[in-house]
Amino acid sequence: MATHKSAEKRHKQSLVRRDRNRRALSTIRTSIKSALSAAKSGAGDTSAILSKAVSLIDSAGAKRLLHPNAAARTISRLQKRVNNISASK
């Protein structure tokens, strides 16, 4: 455990950041799943759900929550999967 006041503060900050990052990544994973399920069900608002997921992933890459290249790769793969699902229907 931290013994200095500054170390205690840094530990508290790291816990807050960890929780914030976990929530953000969970939201991204949920939006990806909802975009894929909307494409599979053939819902009319698939493009809106997909654009929301892409926006979340892109902002996570810009904030360095994800590596920017990893964010771009995830967006590309997601769009490809949604397009393939939509085309097969």
N, C-alpha and C positions, 0 to 999 in steps of 0.2 A: 504494500500500500504506500501511497505517496506520503512523504514526511514533510515536504516543504509546502508552503501555502501556494506557490505558483504551480507546483506539480499537482496539487489537489485540483486547482482550477483547470489545468490542462486535461486532467482525467475527466472532469465533469464535462468539459467542452467536447471531448472525444465521444463520450456517451451520447450527448445530444446529437452530434453529427452522425453517429452510427445509426441512431433511430431514424433520423431524417433520410439518410441514404437508403435504409431498408424499406421505408415507406415508399420512396420514389421508385425503387427497383420493383417492388411488389405491384405498384400501380402500372408500371410499364408491362410487366408480365401479364397482368390481368387484361390490359388493353389489347395486347397481342392475341390472347386467347379469345377475346370477344370479337376481334376482327376476323379471325379464322372461323369462328362459329357462325358469324353473320354471313360469311361467304358460303359456308356449307349449307346453311338453311335457306339461302337465296333471298335474304331480307333486302328490302329496297334501299335501306340506308347504309349499305356496306361501304360506300365511298366515304361517307361522313365518319364512320367508325374507324376506317383505315387511316384517314387523314389525321384523326385525333391521336391514334397510336404512333403514326409517323412523327407528329409534332412532339409528343412526349419523348420519343427516342432521340430525336434531333436535339431537343433542349438538354437532355441528359448528356449527350456528347459535347455540346457547347459548354456545359458547366463542368466537364471532365468527370462526371459521375461514371460515365463509360468512356473508354478511349474513343476519340472521334472516328477512327477507322472501323472500330467494332460497331459503333452506332450506324455508320453508313452501310456496313455489311449486313447488319440486322434488318435495316430498312429495306435493302435490296432483296434479301431473302423473303421477307414478309410480303412484299409487293409481288414477287414472283409466285409465291404460294397462293395468294389470293387470286391472282390472274389465272393460274392454272385451275383452281377450283371453280372459278366463274366460267371459264371456257369449257370445262367438262360438263357443265349443267345443261 
